[in-house]
Structure formats: structure tokens, C-alpha cells
Amino acid sequence: MRDTELETRIAKQLGAAKLGRPVHAFHRINSTMEAAHALAAEGAPEGALVWALQQEQGRGRQGRAWASPEGGAYFSLVLRPKRSPTEIPQLALVAGLAAAETLRDVACAYPAIRWPNDLLVNNKKLGGILVEAKSGAVVIGVGINVTTEPSQLPPEAISLAMLAAGHVSREELIAGFCQRLSHWYEEWREEGFVPIRAALRPWMGLFGRLVDIANGKTRFEGTAQDVDEQGRLVVRLDSGILRAFDMGEVTLLRQRQEVP
């Protein structure tokens, strides 16, 4: 059942954001992604927002479970971009840029973006982004740990409260994201990935780091160098060859430990 009180609270924070309306808010839901996909299939307009205080079946990339206890900001947005399907994965980085800037502005947190969809602070996961295209619409899902109890987080995760920024409300965070995404989404729709790439580079946390990558059953090792004009991760393989990896074809297995 929708929670009209939550919907009113977030609506007051949205300001002039082009994205984030209409609002569908819930105290508890299976998945904001699934709810947003269902709304999109019913004809929901671009910008429709689904927000929940808890998710029972939250998920991340490649079907991984996303722990969604009380205290996090869990929300999804419906978009209807008129760009090539091959460009849609770039929206993970567009959303990552918007999320990083929002966390800087409202929480004085400076996350590193781990390509293609993780937000890290102190090498621990503060949030993540999921992009899915279905039936002519794109849904962007975001999860950020705000006041989540440390006991409810995996060891590799962190929350804003653990960074002394637990005073930030979920409404402020979600509204700020909608405002920043409204700006960068418009840039991407009109100009493509080039302006996103320029703004994104200072936030990227992998450049110069050793990484392991899986492409199907094949594994590669190398040093992350850059993000190219298509949003692909450019890696200098241990063989010396530069190779660009697409978001849809690889899994970033882990960041390798540097050898002193």
C-alpha cells in the first residue's frame, strides 16, 4: 500500500527537478525496480519515482541480492530516453555521477565511483546503481546506506551514519539525486556521453589500479586506465595491450592488491 505521508515529504523536497514525479512511496516493498518496471509497462511518464523504506527482494547487477534493511534510501526512476540501445548502459555512469555529486552536496561525502555502478568510501560500498531496459523504458535503481545499523551491513559496506553524516534525511538525498540526474540526463540526451565523461573522471576510483576482469569464462588482469567515449573501461592488460571492456560483457572481479 502506498504511503501518502512519505509521498508528500519527498514532493516538498523535489523543487524544480524534472525527474521524480509522480511519486510512489511505500514503507515496505518487494523491489522498487520491479514496481517501476510495472509502472512503466502501464504507461508511467518519464521521471516517475518509486521509493521504499525497506525492500524485501532488492537486487543488484547480474541478479545479486541487495540487502535493504531499514535505514537505507532505496528508489527507482522510470526514464524513456530516445537514444540507441547500445548507449543505455552509459546511464549507470550518468546516475553514478549524479549520486556522487549529491552525496558531496548534502552529506559532505566524496565517494569514488567503481566502474560501472558502485559508490565507495574508504574502499567500502556506500551505494550501488542498477540500470535495466524493458518494454521501451529504462529503470534506474539506486540504493544508498544512510542510517543503516552496522550489524545489518556486510563487512565490505559502510553507511553515511558511520561517516558521521547520519543527519542527512533520505528525502533530502533522493530529491538531491533527482535534481542532479535531471541535469546530467538532459546533457546525455542532447550531447551523448562526452560531457559526462569529462565530469566523471575526477570521481573514478579505479584509474591506475590493478584489476581482475571476467569476460565470460575468460579472465584478464591489468591496470585500469580510463573510461572511453562510450563509457567502456579501458584497461592496459598485463601483456601491454590496451583493451576497452563494455559494461554488459564483463564482471569486475576485484581490485588486485598492489605489490610494494
C-alpha positions in Angstrom: 0.0 0.0 0.0 1.3 3.4 -0.9 2.3 5.8 1.9 0.9 9.2 1.1 2.8 10.8 4.0 6.1 9.7 2.5 5.0 10.9 -0.9 4.2 14.4 0.5 7.5 14.6 2.3 9.6 13.8 -0.8 7.4 16.0 -3.1 8.2 19.0 -0.9 12.0 18.4 -1.4 12.0 17.9 -5.2 11.9 21.6 -6.1 12.3 22.2 -9.8 13.7 18.8 -10.6 12.3 17.5 -13.9 12.6 13.9 -12.7 11.0 12.4 -9.6 7.3 12.8 -10.3 4.8 11.3 -9.9 6.0 9.8 -6.5 5.0 6.2 -5.5 6.2 5.7 -1.9 6.0 2.6 0.3 7.0 1.7 3.8 7.9 -1.8 2.6 8.0 -3.3 -0.9 9.5 -6.4 -2.6 11.6 -4.3 -5.1 11.4 -0.7 -6.3 12.9 -1.9 -9.6 10.0 -4.3 -10.2 7.4 -1.8 -9.1 9.0 0.8 -11.5 9.0 -1.7 -14.4 5.4 -2.5 -13.7 4.5 1.2 -13.7 6.5 1.7 -17.0 4.5 -1.1 -18.6 1.3 0.6 -17.6 2.5 3.8 -19.3 4.0 5.8 -16.4 5.6 9.0 -17.6 9.3 9.7 -17.7 10.5 10.7 -14.2 8.1 8.5 -12.2 9.7 7.7 -8.9 9.3 4.6 -6.7 10.7 4.9 -3.1 10.6 2.5 -0.2 12.0 2.5 3.3 12.7 -1.3 3.0 12.9 -3.8 0.2 12.3 -7.5 0.7 13.9 -8.6 -2.5 16.3 -5.8 -3.5 18.8 -6.8 -6.2 22.0 -5.5 -7.9 23.8 -6.3 -11.1 23.5 -9.8 -12.5 20.8 -10.8 -10.1 22.8 -10.4 -7.0 20.8 -9.8 -3.8 21.0 -6.3 -2.4 20.5 -6.1 1.4 17.8 -3.5 2.0 17.1 -3.1 5.7 15.6 -0.1 7.4 17.9 3.0 7.2 18.7 3.0 3.5 17.5 5.1 0.6 16.0 2.7 -2.0 14.4 4.2 -5.1 14.0 3.7 -8.8 13.2 6.1 -11.6 11.4 5.5 -14.9 13.2 7.0 -18.0 12.3 6.9 -21.7 15.4 8.0 -23.5 15.5 8.4 -27.2 19.0 7.1 -27.8 20.5 4.0 -29.2 20.0 0.8 -27.1 23.8 0.4 -27.2 24.1 3.7 -25.2 21.7 2.7 -22.5 24.4 1.1 -20.2 26.0 4.5 -20.0 23.2 5.6 -17.8 24.8 3.7 -14.9 27.7 6.2 -15.0 25.4 9.1 -15.6 23.5 8.1 -12.4 26.8 7.4 -10.6 27.9 11.0 -11.4 24.6 12.4 -10.1 24.8 10.3 -6.9 28.4 11.3 -6.2 27.6 15.0 -6.6 24.5 14.6 -4.4 26.5 12.9 -1.6 29.1 15.7 -1.8 26.4 18.4 -1.7 24.1 17.1 1.0 26.4 14.9 3.1 30.0 16.2 2.5 30.9 12.7 1.4 33.2 12.2 -1.5 32.6 8.7 -2.9 34.8 7.1 -5.6 32.9 5.5 -8.4 34.0 2.0 -9.1 33.1 1.3 -12.7 30.4 0.7 -13.6 28.0 1.1 -10.7 29.4 1.2 -7.2 29.9 4.1 -4.8 32.8 3.6 -2.4 34.1 5.4 0.6 37.3 4.2 2.3 37.2 1.2 -0.1 33.8 0.2 1.3 30.5 0.2 -0.5 28.2 3.1 0.3 25.8 2.6 -2.5 25.1 1.0 -5.9 23.2 1.6 -9.1 21.3 -0.7 -11.4 20.1 0.0 -14.9 17.6 -2.2 -16.7 15.8 -1.7 -20.1 12.5 -3.4 -20.7 9.5 -2.8 -23.0 10.7 0.6 -24.3 11.5 2.1 -20.9 14.7 2.2 -18.8 14.6 1.9 -15.0 17.5 3.3 -12.9 17.6 1.8 -9.4 19.7 3.3 -6.6 20.5 2.0 -3.1 22.4 4.1 -0.6 23.2 3.2 3.1 22.1 6.2 5.1 21.5 5.3 8.8 21.7 1.5 8.4 22.9 -0.2 11.5 26.5 -1.6 11.0 25.2 -5.0 12.3 22.9 -5.1 9.3 25.6 -4.4 6.7 28.1 -6.8 5.2 31.7 -6.2 6.3 32.6 -4.6 2.9 29.8 -1.9 3.3 29.6 1.4 5.0 26.8 3.9 5.7 26.6 7.7 6.0 26.0 7.4 9.7 29.3 5.6 10.0 30.8 8.6 8.2 29.2 11.0 10.8 26.7 12.1 8.2 23.6 10.3 9.5 21.8 13.6 9.9 21.1 13.6 6.2 17.4 12.6 5.5 16.5 10.1 2.9 14.1 12.6 1.4 16.9 15.2 1.0 19.2 12.6 -0.5 16.6 11.3 -3.0 15.5 14.8 -4.0 19.1 15.9 -4.5 19.7 13.0 -6.7 16.7 13.7 -8.8 17.9 17.3 -9.3 21.4 16.3 -10.3 20.2 13.5 -12.5 17.8 15.9 -14.2 20.7 18.0 -15.2 23.1 15.2 -16.4 20.4 13.1 -18.0 19.5 16.2 -20.2 23.1 16.6 -21.1 23.4 13.0 -22.0 20.2 13.0 -24.1 21.4 16.1 -26.0 25.1 15.6 -26.2 25.8 11.9 -25.6 28.5 10.6 -23.2 31.2 13.2 -23.9 30.2 15.8 -21.3 29.5 13.0 -18.8 32.9 11.5 -19.3 34.7 14.8 -18.6 32.7 15.4 -15.4 33.0 11.8 -14.3 36.8 11.4 -14.5 37.6 13.1 -11.1 35.2 10.7 -9.4 36.5 7.5 -10.8 38.3 5.3 -8.2 40.0 2.7 -10.4 42.4 4.6 -12.6 45.9 3.4 -12.1 44.7 0.4 -10.0 45.3 -3.2 -10.7 42.1 -5.1 -11.6 40.9 -8.6 -12.4 38.1 -8.8 -15.0 36.0 -11.8 -16.2 34.6 -11.8 -19.7 32.5 -14.9 -19.9 34.9 -17.7 -18.9 38.0 -15.7 -19.8 39.8 -13.7 -17.1 42.0 -10.7 -17.7 44.4 -8.9 -15.4 45.7 -5.4 -16.0 45.7 -1.7 -14.9 42.6 0.4 -15.3 43.5 3.5 -17.4 40.4 5.5 -18.3 36.7 5.4 -19.4 36.4 5.9 -23.2 33.8 7.9 -25.2 31.3 5.0 -25.0 31.6 4.5 -21.2 33.8 1.4 -21.5 36.6 0.7 -19.0 40.0 1.0 -20.7 42.5 -1.5 -19.2 46.1 -2.0 -20.0 46.4 -5.7 -19.9 49.5 -7.3 -18.3 50.5 -8.2 -21.9 50.7 -4.4 -22.6 47.7 -4.3 -24.9 45.0 -1.6 -24.3 41.5 -3.0 -24.3 38.1 -1.4 -23.7 35.6 -3.5 -21.8 31.9 -3.0 -22.2 29.6 -2.9 -19.1 27.4 -5.7 -20.4 30.2 -8.2 -21.2 32.4 -8.2 -18.1 32.4 -8.6 -14.4 34.9 -6.6 -12.3 36.0 -9.4 -10.1 38.2 -7.5 -7.7 40.8 -4.8 -7.3 44.1 -6.5 -7.0 46.4 -5.7 -4.2 49.3 -3.5 -5.1 52.7 -5.1 -4.6 55.0 -2.8 -2.6 
